[in-house]
């Protein structure tokens, strides 16, 4: 499945560490907003006015306590539909 085919409410994962590029109000540029592999949910899908063919996804990622954070604007290349961790019988995760 392609990221572009997803909809609001779909689960995604951070393809890499997502950092503040300076566009978060009152944020710290370079701060890690979502760790690589973090699970999130799409809350809105939009487009950049200057690039209407390019989608931007608002995603709320879970932290280590499984608490959803504030929405983060992500490009399709920031996201993946597959977890970086595999669960094996017994509930153990491989990374």
FENMO-V143728 format. One line per field, one symbol per residue. ss: DSSP state (~ for helix, > for strand, _ for the rest). A space follows every 10 residues. Layout:
BEGIN
ss = ???
END
This chain:
BEGIN
ss = __~~~_____ >>>>___>>_ __________ _>>>____>> >>>>>>>>__ >>>>>>>>>> >>_____>__ _>>>>~~~>> _____>>>__ _>>>_
END
